[in-house]
Amino acid sequence: MNRVYRDPDYGRLKNQLIAVTGLAYYTDRDELLTGAIGGRLAYLGLRDCASYAAFLDAGEKGCTEMDALIAQLTVGETYFFRDEELFSAVREIVLPEILERRRSSKRLRIWSAGCATGAEPYSLAIILMNGLADRIAGWQVQIFGTDLNRNYLAQAAEGKYRAAALRSVSDEVRRQCFSNEGRIWTIHPRYKRWVSFHHMNLTASGFCAPFAAGEPFDLILCRNVMIYFAPEVNRRLIGQFHESLEDEGWLVVGSSEHGLESYKAYRTVNAAGTRLYQKAALHCVPAKVGSVPPLLRAQVVSRPPAGPAAPPLAGPGPEDMEGLRYLADRGEWQGAAEYGQRLLDRDRMNPAIHFYRALIFENLGVAEEEERSLRQAIYLDRNFALAHYHLGLALKRHGEMRAAARSFGNVLKVLARTAGEAIVGAGPEVTATGLKELARMHLAGSGGA
């Protein structure tokens, strides 16, 4: 380990930096942290950690230096439409629901927390202007991007990107939304008019927001940011996001930032390949399956305030599945698992019951039972495309990439002769075309052809 690590004041400096920035990620990553500090010591001509700590406390120049250090400690790797499945869910579920609910006020407020160099807020602006322009004509739209790294914010405001940031952007969108000069792509000014960027430390006590306080948001995105923070900070953040949302507003987080206990105040919506959270309105009654967003109703679960008890188990028939969905809608996972077991005792050959139980086990965090239930659903119905797809997702989460690739390949085989707009499996309004596109994307990411 380098000389910074051996410095007797390193531990105190490290704790100070983590306290100020919230970057608990570096608690057990001394090699990375000492490397960054060593570079700054050399640049400033300082001898040790004590002198560096004193420099950081030295008024304006200390603040400037803290910004320079943060620039080295934060990862700004981002690109437009990062996570295709998530942006599909935002485009097809979240934004249409908000626009319908807010059509009388004609006001939309979005916050991209931890926006790095701005690809995420600009991606949202592109979706709104290109895909939903007819629905937002005359609306007041505000998209706020915030980040701890001032260098990233300066780049975001400039709106200039290298080709790597556009790797998920189609040629048509490139032509329509960007101008190109050499290796630099500049976003068109019309996509900037709703977007503003602000410096903000999410881990500071309270939300010292640089935008109008007290005005709630319709959508908050905070993706791949909380992985750097301590669990207690994340619990507080998730609670503060909840307070900052309109009733029925939406929270979107990164794929590695889900934790059922932390999000218990939210209604959870599992769309194909991603998970969303919605703030339940105080006046809401337990959600009905038929009223939820259409992308994948089979997977919708929610946690509204307590309501009437679940319906009693009826005889075989549609009410049985409705009872299972009802418990899942309320987020009563253990009860739903037990209910599903009773259904299986009556109808063990029903693949849909096994499929729903797999989704319940996923939310319970019981990976072995999730996979077993998906395999049983497939055994009973070899053409159950959604079961093949979710088995692929489960295997991919566990690092079994070759097996995952086989499952995604099976989706394509099952749907090879299915009409593109046909509805597939247990998920109303999930089309064969949409599921095939998702399977191909995962197949490529799993090492398949």
MARGUVO-616317 format. One record per residue (C-alpha): y, z, x negated. Coordinates in steps of 0.001 Angstrom, whole numbers, plus 500000, padded with zeros to 6 digits. Layout:
<nodes>
YZX ...
</nodes>
This chain:
<nodes>
500000500000500000 503531499226498704 506171501596497364 507871501944500766 504693503511502156 504635505984499264 508277506926499818 508416510583501024 511033509641503664 509094506687505062 507433508697507834 510759510011509111 512318506529508976 509342505035510783 509587507595513606 513323506980513874 512823503209514179 510121503537516808 512249505992518798 515260503652518769 513447500369519429 510451501590521434 508198499440519247 505183501776519264 503173498712518241 504029499661514649 502666503213514899 499454502173513142 500667498975511472 502249500361508325 501560497285506254 503685495124508550 506439497702508948 506723498586505264 506813494884504407 509782494355506722 511591497453505431 510914496486501820 512473493087502409 515595494636503907 515885497153501023 515760494300498512 518302492249500481 520766495174500716 520144496461497200 519071499896498455 516595502075496565 514651504056499156 514033504932502806 516588507759502839 519395505430501779 518233502848504339 518232505455507123 521776506455506147 522817502799506160 521422502350509678 523559505270510827 526728503783509308 528579502580512383 529024498863513010 527339497682509818 524350499880510674 524099498266514106 524213494828512507 521452495823510100 519336497221512947 519621493842514643 518463492135511430 515455494450511148 514555493997514807 514657490245514273 511838490670511749 509831493107513853 509805491232517154 507700488160517831 509621485303519445 506719482872519809 507308481388523208 507314478008524889 508159476397528196 505752477066531067 503667479376528908 500546480265530947 500089477351533303 498180479373535896 500909481963536126 503654479397536575 501543477667539220 501343480961541104 505093481529540768 505777477999541984 503258477986544833 503226481627545972 506139483703544739 509174481453545020 508281479938548432 507723483446549815 511082484650548476 512965481596549743 511506482006553203 512308485727553326 515830485313551906 516847482191553806 519509484040555812 521270485503552761 520738482398550600 520752484541547492 518155484627544722 518198486992541727 515630486737538929 515328488795535749 513373487646532692 513006490856530647 512125490166527022 513063486499527315 513025485788523530 514593482360522953 514934481566526650 512031479263527483 510950481419530434 514275481584532338 514876477890531720 511356477107532982 512223478917536208 515453476957536527 513506473709536110 511029474715538832 513829475606541235 515943472494540624 513143469970540398 510558471263542837 512520473326545347 515959471687545295 515890470847549002 515243474503549866 517946476073547672 520868473782548428 523902476011548924 522178479114547541 523640481574545052 521058481658542261 521213483990539248 518648484097536455 519215486811533854 517466486768530496 517508489929528363 516089490736524963 516372493270522151 516716490540519520 520293489214519359 519264486234517211 516868485060519911 519571485438522548 521947483267520515 519262480565520295 518575480892524014 522231480422524931 522357477320522734 519323475850524483 517972473946521486 514235473843520743 511731472246518422 508873470194519841 506421473125519672 508357474900522416 507750471913524702 504031471578524102 503179472402527729 505893470128529143 504967466737530573 506609463575529280 508355463173532634 509897466658532476 510942466073528853 512818462920529837 514377464496532891 515315467943531549 515986467514527823 517901465311525423 516389464572522036 518009464182518647 515627464055515712 513341467073515874 515565469017518246 515283469017522037 518273470326523995 517953471434527596 520253469602529995 523408471584530924 522557471519534639 519617473859533976 521952476313532269 524360476893535119 522273479607536802 521047481230533578 522798483904531493 521564485904528504 522266489552527660 521303492079524999 519230494948526373 516902497648525059 514263498163527736 513103501433526213 516506503130526417 516516505928528973 517475504413532293 518350500757532666 521728500250531018 521734496745532430 524463494335531279 524546492792534748 525698494228538067 524022497571538579 522626498446541964 521917494835542951 518156494474543321 516087491552542128 513767489244544033 511606488546540973 511218490321537631 509158488856534796 508256491034531816 505459489259529969 503920490100526614 506612492709526006 504976495978527036 502154495445524542 504647496686521921 505477499922523760 503745503279524143 501814503903527412 504301506492528641 507180504053528088 505333501359530022 504660503710532936 508357504486533108 509279500800532838 506955499786535637 508504502477537828 512017501319536946 511093497718537694 509879498914541100 513231500580541767 515062497438540623 513255495150543077 514136494249546642 511585495340549216 508788492751548930 510191491612545570 507749490472542876 506836491688539386 505055489397536916 503565490773533678 501422489388530873 497668488965531127 497044491890528753 499458494221530529 497564494973533726 496607498556534513 495606499486538034 496942503040537937 500339501969536614 500841499456539436 499623501595542337 503052501446544001 502728497649544247 500723495328546426 498456493300544143 497848489579544652 495100487960542589 495787484235542421 493509481833540587 493479482990536985 496370485434537219 497572488609538915 500897489314540612 502521492478541946 504703492788545032 506812495775546059 505646496890549474 508385497348552068 508441500810553615 508113499316557078 505120497143556172 501802497560557920 498558496847556046 498418493159555237 496171490831557173 494176488288555239 495613485433557271 499204486389556387 498956486409552616 500107483639550270 497797480640550421 496747479958546819 493646482105546934 493476484350549979 489956485327549079 491333487405546239 494359489101547800 494477492881547551 497326495206548368 498515498765548229 500911499294551163 501633502805552458 498699504515554117 497921503225557577 495065503469560053 491561503966558773 489462500926558002 487575499480560948 484072500819561452 481245498706560160 480175496380562929 477002494415563335 476403491258561320 479145488715561887 482731487914560919 483903491506561433 481756492602558506 483664490428556042 486966491364557674 486145495019557075 485485494316553402 488724492370553085 490622495127554883 489599497754552346 490411495417549461 493806494649551039 494581498390550916 493469498731547299 490653501109548282 488347499760545613 485661502409545613 485440502334549395 485356498540549310 482506498609546779 480497500973548989 481299498905552079 480169495764550272 476911497454549326 476250498232552977 476915494597553824 474415493535551169 471829495899552623 472105493865555820 472525490389554342 471487490268550696 471308486462550676 474983485918551501 476742484511548388 480236485240549770 479534488981549839 478433488900546194 481582486938545311 483928489415547017 482124492319545377 482691490674541982 486447490615542668 486304494278543671 484383495213540511 486965493326538440 489669495580539857 487510498649539281 487077497586535664 483280497421535951 482735494250533944 478928494338533991 478759494529537787 481461491866538124 479434489414536064 476155490341537786 477686489747541227 479112486373540207 475776485264538806 474034486354542004 476531484363544093 475833481302541956 472067481838542150 472313481805545946 474726478851546026 474667476605542958 477684474700544323 479909477798544642 482755476394542530 484974479482542668 482122481702541509 481523479407538514 485251479492537766 485540483286537923 482423483713535831 484131481539533228 487229483754533369 485121486905532983 483213485492530015 486417484296528391 487971487769528728 484982489181526871 485220486640524066 482077484697525071 483786481350524641 480754479064524585 479319480621527737 482751480455529370 482990476751528494 479650476158530227 480933477868533376 484143475823533447 482059472714532848 479913473684535842 483055473774537994 483717470148537090 480104469157537755 480055470876541148 483342469259542196 482677465826540660 482109464197544053 484441466400546073 487568464813547528 490689465908545677 492408467630548611 489236469212549959 489292472996550275 486692474642548064 484609477813548280 485789481065549803 489438480456549011 491354478771551844 493809476148550599 492389476078547069 491892472367546547 489243470671544469 491965468971542410 493721472261541640 490540474043540641 489403471141538459 492738471128536643 492452474858535930 488849474450534783 489802471648532402 492609473731530937 490257476651530285 487549474356529046 489898473046526374 490889476596525461 487268477714525253 486233475109522739 484823472667525253 485422468965525456 
</nodes>
